Amino acid sequence: MSGFTHFDATGNAVMVDVSAKPVTDRTATARARVTMQPETLAMIVAGSAKKGDVLGVARLAGIMAAKRTSDLIPLCHPLPIAAVHVDLTPDTAASAVEIEATVRTTGQTGVEMEALTAASVTALTIYDMCKAVDRGMRIEAVRVVHKAGGKSGEFSQA
């Protein structure tokens, strides 16, 4: 299993030992999109969903999810999260909600998984709150778009 840090020489899954790594400022941003019918997006923007404030609840779910990432992802280190920001932008032209989640910490390992978890759970919450009116919604384009800090330095993509 050469090249994979989560496996030992015999192929057993292991948590990566980060104890020798320096503590640095780390940040990661992930994005996702939920596409839907135009009427569904209009309902979200108007705040008229039966389950309440879709964007507000989804934002809170994303923030909470980032803090619980190590409970969800095997071998993921529990991290002291310094900040989580979840931005949701309705896009009427694409009939979608664009999600951007940024997570910050000071530590020995990065926060890409926390940012991805925040973006994903935000998207899942939008789906859950609106599925009764639009079962055809799609969660798309979940990806890391930026990370900084640590040995590997900075990474960016659109």
N, C-alpha and C positions, 0 to 999 in steps of 0.2 A: 504494500500500500504506500509506496514511495510518493512523496509529495503531498500527502494528506496529513495535516497536523493532528487530526482527531483520532488517529489510529497508531498503536504502537508497532514495533517490529514484527509482532506475530499476528497483527490484524485485529487486535482487540480495541474496542472503542475506549478512548481516554479523554479526560478533560485536559486541555493544553495548560501546561505549567507556565504562568506568566510572572512568577515571583521575581525573576531576574530582570524583567523589563522595567525601564524607567517610567515614572509617573509623568504623563504629559496631558496637556489639554487636548480633548478629542471631541469631534463633532461629526455628525452624519445627517444627511438629508435624504429622505426617500419620497417617492411620489407614487400615486395610483390614480385611477380614474374609474368612476362609475358612470356608464352610459345608460340612458333610459329613454322612455317616450317623452316627447316635449311636454305633455300634460302632467307627467310625474314631476318633472323639473319645476314646472310652474307651481305645482302644489307645494313643493319643498320651499321655493323662494317666497311664496305667499304665507308660509307658516300654517297651512291649513291641513296638514296630515293629522289623521285621527290619533296617532300615537304621540303627537306633540312636536316640539322643535327639533326637526331631524338634524340640522347642521349642529346645533348646540349639543345635543346628546351624542352625536357621532364624534365631535371634537373631544368631549370628555372621555368617551370610550377609548379613543386613540391615546390620550394622555395616560389613562390608567393602564392600558395594555403595555405601553413602553416600560412602565415600572414593574411589570410582571413577566417580562420576556424570559427570564431565566427559569420561571416556573413552567413555561410552555415549550421551550426549545431545549432538548437534551444537550448536555455538555456546555451550555451557554453560561458564562460567568455572571453571577449577580453583581450588578454595578450600582454605585451611588450616583444616581441620575441628578444632575445639577439643574437641568432645564429641559422641558419638552414644549415645543410649539407646534400646533396643528392648524394649518390654514386650509380652508375649504372655499373654493371659488366656483360658483355656478357658471357654466359656459353654455349660453342659450344656442349659439351657432352649432355646437357639437351635441347639444342635448345631453350634457354630462355635468358631473361635479368633479372638479380637479382637486386632488388632495396633496398637500405637501406637509411632511412631518420632519422636524429637525430636533435632534436630541444632542445634549451636551453633557460631558462629564470630565473629570480630571481623574485619570486612572492609568492602568497598565494594559488595557485592551480597549478596542474600539466599540462604538455604539451603532454599527450598521444594522445589527439584528434588532436593536430596540427601535430604530427609525423605521425599518421594514415592518415590524410588528405594529407600530403605531399607525402607519399608513394602511396596512391590511385590515386591522380591526376597525378603523374608521370607515373603510369601504364596506366591510361586512355589516356594520351597524346601519349604514344608509340602506343597504339591501334589506336588512331585517325590518326596519321601520316602514319600508315602502313596498314590500313584496305582495301585500294584499291587493295593491292596485296595479302593480307592474312586475309580473314574474319573469319578464324577458330582460331585466336589467343585466348588465355585464360588468364584472370587475376586471379591469384591464391595466396593462402597463405598470405593474408593480415593479419598482426598480430603485436602486441606490443611484442618486444623481450627484452626490458629493460626499466626500469624507476627508477629514484632515486630522493630523496628529499621528504620533507613533512612528515607528521605523519606516513604514512604507510611504509616509508622506501624504501628499494630497492627490485626490482623484476626483475628476469631474466628468460628467457626460450629460447630455440633454435628456 
